[in-house]
Amino acid sequence: MAVDKKHIVSIRFTEAEYQPYEKLMTELGIGKTEFFRALILSRFDKVDMPEKKEKPTPDFKKCLFYFNKSSNNLNQIAYRLNKENLNGIISDSLVRKCLFELVSIREILQGALKK
């Protein structure tokens, strides 16, 4: 009776990363699936597992959402300031003052994320 293999695992390599494996597969005369399954299953206990990443808290996710939203709004304001300045609607000094304030806001937001 055939074993039901229902879990699919995908991986992508650069050309340089893939080249040594391709050579081995050709020498052994086996396909990718068979080769990588054997490789992974035979070395599983010898692999140095990376440290478990901490999952972001819901509060951090919410803060990041608002940070991204604010960042987008700051970019829209800067775009509009530059556009209006090029059209002669607002002065260079006002644009510089506003951009200075936008940079200050950006730095405050970035500082909050680093904490």
C-alpha positions in Angstrom: 0.0 0.0 0.0 1.3 3.5 -0.9 2.1 6.0 1.8 0.0 9.1 1.7 2.3 12.0 1.3 0.1 15.1 1.6 2.4 17.7 3.0 4.2 19.8 0.3 7.4 21.7 1.1 8.8 24.2 -1.4 12.2 25.8 -1.4 14.0 28.2 -3.8 17.7 28.4 -4.4 20.0 30.8 -6.2 21.9 29.3 -9.2 25.1 29.2 -7.0 23.3 27.4 -4.1 21.6 24.9 -6.4 24.6 24.0 -8.5 26.3 21.5 -6.1 23.0 19.7 -5.5 22.3 19.5 -9.2 25.7 17.9 -9.8 25.0 15.3 -7.1 21.5 14.5 -8.4 23.0 13.9 -11.9 25.7 11.7 -10.6 23.2 9.7 -8.5 20.6 9.6 -11.3 17.7 10.7 -9.0 15.2 13.5 -9.1 14.9 16.6 -7.0 12.1 15.2 -4.8 13.8 12.0 -4.0 17.2 13.7 -3.4 16.0 16.4 -1.1 13.7 14.1 0.9 16.6 11.8 1.5 18.9 14.7 2.4 16.5 16.3 4.8 15.3 13.1 6.5 18.8 11.7 6.9 20.3 14.9 8.4 17.4 16.1 10.5 19.1 15.1 13.8 22.4 16.8 12.8 21.0 20.2 11.9 21.8 23.2 14.1 18.3 24.6 14.5 18.1 28.4 14.5 16.8 30.0 17.7 13.0 30.2 18.0 11.8 33.6 17.0 9.6 35.5 19.4 6.1 36.1 18.1 5.2 39.8 18.0 2.6 40.7 20.6 -0.8 42.0 19.5 0.1 45.4 20.9 3.3 45.4 18.8 1.4 44.4 15.7 -1.1 47.2 16.3 1.7 49.7 16.9 3.4 48.6 13.7 0.1 48.9 11.7 -0.2 52.5 12.9 3.4 53.2 12.3 3.1 52.0 8.6 -0.1 54.0 8.2 1.6 57.2 9.6 4.6 56.6 7.4 2.4 56.5 4.4 0.6 59.7 5.4 4.0 61.4 6.0 5.1 60.4 2.5 1.8 61.8 1.0 2.3 65.1 2.8 5.9 65.4 1.6 4.8 64.6 -2.0 2.1 67.2 -1.9 4.5 69.8 -0.4 7.0 69.3 -3.1 4.3 69.3 -5.8 2.8 72.5 -4.5 6.2 74.1 -4.2 7.1 73.3 -7.8 3.8 74.8 -8.9 4.7 78.0 -7.0 1.8 77.7 -4.6 3.9 77.6 -1.5 7.3 79.1 -0.8 10.7 77.3 -0.4 11.0 78.4 3.2 7.6 76.9 4.1 8.5 73.6 2.4 11.8 73.4 4.3 10.0 74.2 7.6 7.3 71.5 6.9 9.9 68.9 5.8 11.9 69.6 8.9 8.8 68.8 11.0 8.1 65.7 9.0 11.6 64.4 9.6 11.1 65.1 13.4 7.9 63.1 13.4 9.6 60.3 11.5 12.4 60.1 14.1 10.0 60.0 17.0 8.1 57.1 15.3 11.3 55.2 14.6 12.5 55.8 18.2 9.2 54.3 19.5 9.7 51.1 17.4 13.2 50.6 18.7 12.0 50.4 22.3 
